[in-house]
């Protein structure tokens, strides 16, 4: 889960990232992105933070949340990625909701 969340924060996308064809990604301050190829393109445009600290990972059934702190241009940001999967095996992402707030 940590590697998935880091990918949605701007770090390299893991090879084992599986997205459903109708997957969606909603993020703070950006329009919703729908579809596997569109999400992968959007991920390639996200800049990685200078540093990241994961503070909590919660996994339950078809969902997971990963939250922490990111350092961007000397500013501390709080973030949370909510990951929803197509089934309890958590192999294929159906929805990603990403929040980031300067704090």
Buried (B, 14 or more C-beta within 10 A) or exposed (E): BEEBBBBBBBBEBEEEBEBBEEBBBBBEEEEEBBBBEBBBEBBEEBEBBEEBEBEEBEEEEBBBBBBBBBEBEEEBBBBBBBBBBBEEEBEBBBBBBBBBEEE
